[in-house]
Amino acid sequence: MSGPGSGVRATLARIAADTTGSLPGCGATPPVSVLDMHTGGEPLRVVLAGWPDEAALGPGAAATRRALLAGARHDAARRLLMNEPRGHRDMYGAVLAEPAEPGAHLAAAFMHNEGCSTMCGHAVLALGRFAVDFGLAPPPPSAPTAEGAEPETEVRIEVPCGLVTAFVRRGADGASDPHVRFHSVPAFAFCLDELVAVPGYGQLAVDVAYGGTFYAFLSASSLGLDVRSSSTKALVEGATAVTEAVKKQVRLFHPDGEELAFLYGTILTDGSDGFSEEPTANVCVFADAQVDRSPTGSGVTARVALQHRRGLLSLGQTRRFESGTTGSVFSGKAIAELRCGRFPAVIVEVGGAARYVGTARFSLEEGDWLGAGFLLR
Ligand SMILES: O=C(O)[C@H]1NCC[C@@H]1O
């Protein structure tokens, strides 16, 4: 018989309560603490502590992204947290830093299966909640409403493509509402109906638009596919062929700088660009054939800019966008017209729900080459 404090259940409880000790064989590398969320099914792993070279990170999101892209230690940490066995091909993460922009509450750089992106809408929705719940953005000074709810808290987040603002509500109990909205950087149509030769699929008309990052857009039907019913494998193959072809055949340009001028991926749509109360579905394939589970915040931003440019969506008119993968829905609307260099542009508001998933402390056992991170094709 085991005495009090011994036995399997007591041992498990002791391990669970011990938040500081390192695991056997893992003493040499300090553990990395993370908080996981998801927005419309798309994961977001927020690094809390233990990033190997915090001093080299910032300040500012663009500087943090540059440091992540350039540093071997940073890339090892990215692979540790994004790849198997702690993550998977489609994992997504954020590294937070002190902001450099006056008035910003935090800076965030984004990482995925290949490197680091310049914009991530699903992450901005999640980080808005995170910032409110963990005191990174102060609550508004005005009084609560009659129902006890506060007015929205503004969370200004510096991301590599610029400054974006999330709006978060808190209930009478002080907890943040999962439904968040954000205003993005100027979004614009780069080219419409550009003819691109896509090996295996023929000559296709493709739109390219910017929503914090550039995407190619086309109806999945032009590849003989359907975003709601085709297999993910077929959608990934088709979208990847388009991405590779557009990268070779369309030279991108962004008025704010060279480091924004790259194609992040391809978004296949259901072709329903004309206004409807029904949601329009799309699937985003980005980075190294990574599949977004959400409708893609930066993709919705770019799609709204395209629909507005084509005269299909007026200012203030809300359209709903559905993920072809999970069925989750974001809203999108153009709220202001402006210019981004030579491009007519719009500010887009995107809304969606972000949820908490859990926290974890990850370690790496000495000599574990697989544990350092791998991906299956
Ligand atoms: O929502 C978004 O904008 C992002 N989700 C994964 C790919 C994009 O960065």
The ligand as an SDF file (V2000), in Angstrom:
LIG
                    3D

  9  9  0  0  0  0  0  0  0  0999 V2000
   -5.3070   35.6320  -40.4630 O   0  0  0  0  0  0  0  0  0  0  0  0
   -4.2370   35.8630  -41.0540 C   0  0  0  0  0  0  0  0  0  0  0  0
   -4.0260   36.9370  -41.6040 O   0  0  0  0  0  0  0  0  0  0  0  0
   -3.1560   34.8330  -41.0330 C   0  0  0  0  0  0  0  0  0  0  0  0
   -3.5800   33.4910  -40.7020 N   0  0  0  0  0  0  0  0  0  0  0  0
   -2.5190   32.5950  -41.1690 C   0  0  0  0  0  0  0  0  0  0  0  0
   -2.0370   33.2880  -42.4200 C   0  0  0  0  0  0  0  0  0  0  0  0
   -2.1830   34.7670  -42.1470 C   0  0  0  0  0  0  0  0  0  0  0  0
   -0.9640   35.2780  -41.7030 O   0  0  0  0  0  0  0  0  0  0  0  0
  1  2  2  0
  2  3  1  0
  2  4  1  0
  4  5  1  0
  4  8  1  0
  5  6  1  0
  6  7  1  0
  7  8  1  0
  8  9  1  0
M  END
$$$$
